[in-house]
């Protein structure tokens, strides 16, 4: 997984979107808000409006659904992001 130490907000947003796309493919029966909650993006009963994207990404990375070892989630996100610039 990509290190979030020097990641920009836009970098984190791109990684979050990729992870959500992966979840959509891996769990086609989940509704949109189920995806957000199950992947650790949306946390019930909290105001996340001003949460930084890097913090959201850390929440996703620490979420049990994202740490299942499912091969679709075991990605080198940094390498995948760098490939987009080519």
N, C-alpha and C positions, 0 to 999 in steps of 0.2 A: 504494500500500500504506500501511497505517496506520503512523504513527510509533510506535515502541515506547518513546520517551523517558519518557512519563508514563503509560504503560499499566499498569493494574492486572493482577494475576494472573488475575482472572476475565475481564477484557477480552481478554487474550491467549488464554485458554482458548476463548473464544467464536470468535475469529478462526481458531484452529487447527481447531476442529470444522468451521467453514464450509469451510475449505480441504480438509479430509479428505472432506467431503461432495461437494465439487466433483470431487475425484480419483476417488471411487467412481463418479460418473456418467461421467467422462471415460474411465476405464479399467476397464470392467466385468469384464474377465477377470482382473484382479489379485486375489490373495488378500489378506486383511487385513494380514498382516505385510509383504507386498510393498508395500502402500500406505504403511504406516508407514515402512519403510526407504526406499522410492523418493522419498518426500516429505520426508525429512530429519528425521522425528520420532524414529525408532528408529535408533540408530547402533550397528552391530555391535561386540561386544566392549567395550562401555562400560557403566558403571553410571550411569544417568541418574535414579535414584530421587529425588534431591534437586535436580535441575536445575529452575531457575525457568522458569515458562511463557513468560516474555518471551524467555529464551534459546532455548527450543525454537522459538518463532516466528521468531526471527532465523535459526536453523539452517534452518528451512523456507524462509524468504525467500531465503537464499543457496544453496539446493539447486538443481542444474541442472534437475531435473524441474519445479520450481516456476517457473523462470525461462525456460521454453521459448518464451514469447511466445504460448502457446496461449491463445486468447481466454477460455477458462473460468477461467484463473488470473489474468488481468489485470483485477483488480477493485479498486475503491476500498473496502477493507475497513472503513475508519473510517466512511464514509458508510453502508455497509450495516449496520454495528453501530448507528449512531445511529437508523436507521430502525426498529429493533426496539423502541425506547422509545416510539414513537408509539402 
